[in-house]
Amino acid sequence: MRFEVVRHEHPNILVMNRQTYETYRFVVGDDGSLAQDGPRSDLYEARRTAVAFLARCANASASGR
């Protein structure tokens, strides 16, 4: 399955499954943790996609300083 971050408006990250078009909403906490709101199927891969997105954002922010 292919997952993609389709929207990021702090504190929300929306990840879409490109095969089923299910969208998963994750909320980024103040401590950087992710809470999931929505259907539970495919949760592991959707969460992994959101975490990878956050890591890329953090790396881009750190290298831009």
C-alpha contacts under 8 A as a table, 3 or more apart, distances in Angstrom:
res1	aa1	res2	aa2	distance
1	M	17	N	6.96
1	M	18	R	7.28
1	M	19	Q	6.49
2	R	17	N	5.85
2	R	18	R	5.50
2	R	19	Q	6.78
3	F	15	V	6.47
3	F	16	M	5.50
3	F	17	N	4.58
3	F	18	R	5.88
3	F	45	E	7.32
3	F	46	A	6.24
3	F	49	T	6.58
4	E	15	V	5.44
4	E	16	M	5.42
4	E	17	N	6.75
4	E	18	R	7.23
4	E	49	T	6.80
5	V	8	H	7.46
5	V	13	I	7.00
5	V	14	L	5.75
5	V	15	V	4.33
5	V	16	M	6.35
5	V	49	T	7.15
5	V	50	A	6.79
5	V	53	F	7.31
6	V	13	I	7.91
6	V	14	L	5.74
6	V	15	V	5.77
6	V	16	M	6.45
7	R	13	I	5.94
7	R	14	L	5.16
7	R	15	V	7.35
8	H	11	P	7.70
8	H	12	N	5.85
8	H	13	I	4.60
8	H	14	L	6.38
9	E	12	N	5.21
9	E	13	I	6.51
10	H	13	I	7.24
10	H	28	V	7.34
11	P	27	V	5.37
11	P	28	V	4.96
11	P	29	G	7.08
12	N	25	R	6.64
12	N	26	F	5.70
12	N	27	V	4.65
12	N	28	V	6.28
13	I	25	R	5.83
13	I	26	F	5.17
13	I	27	V	6.36
13	I	28	V	7.55
13	I	50	A	6.91
14	L	23	T	6.50
14	L	24	Y	5.66
14	L	25	R	4.68
14	L	26	F	6.38
15	V	23	T	5.60
15	V	24	Y	5.15
15	V	25	R	6.49
15	V	26	F	7.92
15	V	46	A	6.23
15	V	49	T	7.35
15	V	50	A	6.79
16	M	21	Y	5.92
16	M	22	E	5.70
16	M	23	T	4.34
16	M	24	Y	6.26
16	M	46	A	7.62
17	N	20	T	5.66
17	N	21	Y	5.05
17	N	22	E	5.36
17	N	23	T	6.40
17	N	46	A	7.57
18	R	21	Y	5.22
18	R	22	E	7.70
24	Y	36	Q	7.36
24	Y	37	D	6.88
24	Y	38	G	5.87
24	Y	39	P	7.00
24	Y	43	L	8.00
24	Y	46	A	7.04
25	R	36	Q	5.99
25	R	37	D	5.40
25	R	38	G	6.43
26	F	34	L	6.00
26	F	35	A	5.43
26	F	36	Q	4.49
26	F	37	D	6.09
26	F	47	R	7.86
26	F	50	A	7.64
27	V	34	L	5.55
27	V	35	A	5.12
27	V	36	Q	6.41
27	V	37	D	7.70
28	V	31	D	7.93
28	V	32	G	5.67
28	V	33	S	5.67
28	V	34	L	4.81
28	V	35	A	6.59
29	G	32	G	5.10
29	G	33	S	5.15
29	G	34	L	6.22
29	G	35	A	7.40
30	D	33	S	7.38
39	P	43	L	7.80
40	R	43	L	5.37
42	D	45	E	5.87
42	D	46	A	6.34
43	L	46	A	5.15
43	L	47	R	5.93
44	Y	47	R	5.25
44	Y	48	R	6.17
45	E	48	R	4.97
45	E	49	T	6.20
46	A	49	T	5.14
46	A	50	A	6.38
47	R	50	A	5.07
47	R	51	V	6.17
48	R	51	V	5.11
48	R	52	A	6.13
49	T	52	A	5.14
49	T	53	F	6.20
50	A	53	F	5.05
50	A	54	L	6.29
51	V	54	L	5.09
51	V	55	A	6.20
52	A	55	A	5.04
52	A	56	R	6.23
53	F	56	R	5.16
53	F	57	C	6.26
54	L	57	C	5.06
54	L	58	A	6.15
55	A	58	A	5.07
55	A	59	N	6.13
56	R	59	N	5.11
56	R	60	A	6.09
57	C	60	A	5.14
57	C	61	S	6.07
58	A	61	S	5.06
58	A	62	A	6.08
59	N	62	A	5.07
59	N	63	S	6.09
60	A	63	S	5.25
60	A	64	G	6.07
61	S	64	G	5.16
61	S	65	R	6.69
62	A	65	R	5.60
